[in-house]
Amino acid sequence: MQLRNCRRCGKLFNYVGKPICNECVQQDEKDFELVKAYIYDHPKATITEVSKETGVSVKKITKFLKEERLELAEDSPAWLTCESCGVEIRTGRFCKECSMRLKNNIGQYSSLDKDKNKEDAIDIKRTNYNSKMHLRHHLEKD
């Protein structure tokens, strides 16, 4: 294991794959639970409303959307865009088509270059803080 400084709080910790310490990871989980509980009680709340009522930043809520832990409601104006082609999406970082293309490309090149993983730069081309959200698992049950 490597010792690193947490990107968020600066504390020294044993690096195990995440750039933040365990305390910051636990805080993220508490924040997610707050957001999740609020959205459960207010299923069509806007991102701004959720942020205001829970105290969780819009940036962190966006992170939950990009991690596919939350999803924008179907009737919500688009807020996220695919980081590859720019098409509007409701959750994650890439649209279905780009995601499939990336998976195919990774499959082709994984045997050639396993150690080379570069994350694309996050580029939110259009921001609409009035987008409505819901919990992703609610859709999967229906």
N, C-alpha and C positions, 0 to 999 in steps of 0.2 A: 504494500500500500504506500501511497505517496501522501505527504503532508502538503496541504494547500491552504490558502486563505479563502474564506467564503467570499464569493462575489458580492453578496448582499450585505453582510454584517462585518466582514473583515476578520472574523474569528478563525483561528487555525484549526483544521480538522483533517481526519483521514479521508482522502479522496477515494470514493468507491463508484465513480461514474457520473455523479451529479456535481455541478460546479458550486453548489451551496451546501452548507452544513446541515446536520440532522435537525437542529432547532428551527432553521429556516424552512426546511421541508415540512416539519410538523406545523409551522405557522401557515404555510400554503394549504395544507390539508384542512386546518381549522377555517381558513378563509373560504375554501371550496365548500365546506359543509354549511357555512353561513349563507353563501350564495345559493346553494342547492335548496336549503330550507326556505329561503325567501321566494325563489322561483316556484317551488312546490305550492306555496300558499298564494302566489301571484303569478300564474302561468304566462301571462302576456306582458309582463313588466319589461320596460325598456332597459337597455344597458345602463343608461344614466340613472334611472330610478333604482336599479339594483345596487349600483355603486353608492349612491347617496344613502340608501336605507341600511346597507350592510357595513359601510365604511371600507369596502374592498375596492381598490382602484380599478378604473376602466382598463388600464394596462394589464392587470392581473386577470380580470375577467376575459379579456381578449386572449390571454395565454391559455385559459381553460378552454376557450372555443377552438384555438389552434391545436390543442392537445386532444380534441374530440371528446372532451368530457362534458361539454355543453354544445347545444346546437341552436341556431337561430330558428325561430318558428317559421313555418312555411309561408304564412301571410305577411311576414316581416319584410320591410325593404332590405335589400341586400346590403351587407356591411363588410363582409370579407371578400377578398378576391384571391383567385388561384395565384400562387407565387410564380408559376411558370408561364401561363398564358393570359392571366388577368380576368378570366371569366368569373362572374359572381358565384360564390359558394356559401353554404350555411354552416359548415364546420370544417375543421382541419386546415391544412395548408395548401392542398392541391385538389383540383377537380378530379372526377373519376377518370377521365381520359388521360390526363397528365400523370395521375397516380399509376394507372396501368402501364403507361409508357415507361415511367421511371422504374417500376418493378421489373419490366422486361429488360430494360437496360442494365439494371443491377444484376439480374440473373446472368446476362451475357458477360459482364465484366467482373463479377465477383471472384471468379477463379483467377483472374489476372491481377486484381488489385484489391485485396481484402482489407488492407490497412488504411486505404485512402477514403475517408468519409468526410465530406465537406458539406456543411449546412448552408443552404441558399440564404441570401440576405432577405430579411423580412421587409416586404414592401406593401404597405396597405395603400392602395391607389385611391380608394374612395372610402371615406369615413362617414358613417351615419349613426350618430349616437342615439337615435330614436328606434333602433332595431329591437324587435321583441325576441325573447329567448324562451326556451323550455329545456328540460332535462332530456338528454339524448336517449336514455333508457326508456322513457315513456313512449317514444315512437316504436321502439323495437318490440314492446309488449303487444301493440295493436295489430 
